[in-house]
Amino acid sequence: MKQRKWLKEIREQKNMTQLEFSELLNIPVTTYASWEQGVRNPSIDKAKDVSEILGIDWTIFFEHELLEMSRK
């Protein structure tokens, strides 16, 4: 997976730390950090929670995987 710089940038524009954002989502900060690093994907429910807080489309988390699947 690729690092999600866009996620970090949007979070920082909201003046939130990883810890603050993870607390809003009720998840460990290490889990959230792994999303930003592109190591893990959130569940669909958590992606939707992120989208509501940050004002983004929740499917953005899964676009790379969908693109890869469409190439096969």
C-alpha positions in Angstrom: 0.0 0.0 0.0 1.0 3.6 -0.5 1.4 6.2 2.2 -1.6 8.4 2.5 -0.2 11.9 2.6 -3.6 13.3 1.8 -5.0 11.9 5.0 -2.3 13.5 7.1 -2.7 16.8 5.3 -6.5 17.0 5.8 -6.2 16.0 9.4 -3.6 18.7 10.0 -5.8 21.3 8.3 -8.3 20.5 11.0 -5.6 21.2 13.6 -5.9 17.7 15.0 -3.1 15.3 16.1 -3.2 11.6 15.4 -4.1 11.0 19.0 -7.0 13.5 19.0 -8.4 12.0 15.7 -8.0 8.4 16.9 -9.9 9.3 20.1 -12.7 10.8 18.0 -12.9 7.5 16.1 -12.6 5.4 19.3 -9.6 3.5 18.0 -6.0 3.1 19.1 -3.6 5.8 17.8 -1.4 3.1 16.4 -4.3 1.9 14.2 -5.0 5.4 12.9 -1.2 5.9 12.2 -1.2 2.7 10.2 -3.9 4.1 8.0 -1.9 7.2 7.3 1.2 5.1 6.6 -0.8 3.0 4.2 -0.1 -0.2 6.2 -3.7 -0.9 6.9 -7.1 0.1 5.6 -9.9 1.1 7.9 -13.1 -0.9 8.0 -15.9 0.5 5.8 -17.7 1.8 8.9 -14.6 3.6 10.1 -13.8 4.9 6.6 -17.3 6.4 6.7 -16.7 7.9 10.1 -13.5 9.5 8.8 -15.3 10.8 5.8 -17.9 12.5 8.0 -15.3 14.2 10.2 -13.0 15.3 7.4 -15.5 15.9 4.7 -14.1 13.4 2.2 -15.5 10.5 0.2 -15.0 7.3 2.2 -14.2 5.2 -0.9 -10.8 7.1 -1.3 -9.3 4.5 1.1 -10.0 1.7 -1.3 -9.4 3.3 -4.7 -5.9 1.9 -5.1 -7.1 -1.7 -4.4 -10.1 -1.2 -6.8 -7.7 0.0 -9.5 -5.4 -3.0 -9.0 -8.4 -5.4 -9.2 -9.7 -3.8 -12.4 -6.3 -4.4 -14.1 -6.4 -8.1 -13.5 
